[in-house]
Amino acid sequence: MFILDVTYTAPLDRVEPVLPAHLTWVDQHFAAGVFITSGPKNPREGGVIVAVGEDRAAIEELVTTDPFTVEGVATYTITEFLATRTAPALEPYRQQPPG
């Protein structure tokens, strides 16, 4: 599982015009089952996405296609973790520790 930490690198007046395309991109990945939650940070200096997947390289490639990245208004920090404990509703995403 991955935490995708989005940080705006441009002022909000440059981010806002790209937001509709970014949200369409996010919705596509929810529909594909890759994203399981997302939302803006508070204060509004970026956002957070929780993604599922086995391949970090695929997630790294995926974020390069975000309109925020393409337009140069945000960057991503990707943190990979094992979701070994979850709320009951997230049990399908629970992972086993290695070894």
Disulfide bonds with the S-S distance in Angstrom:
none
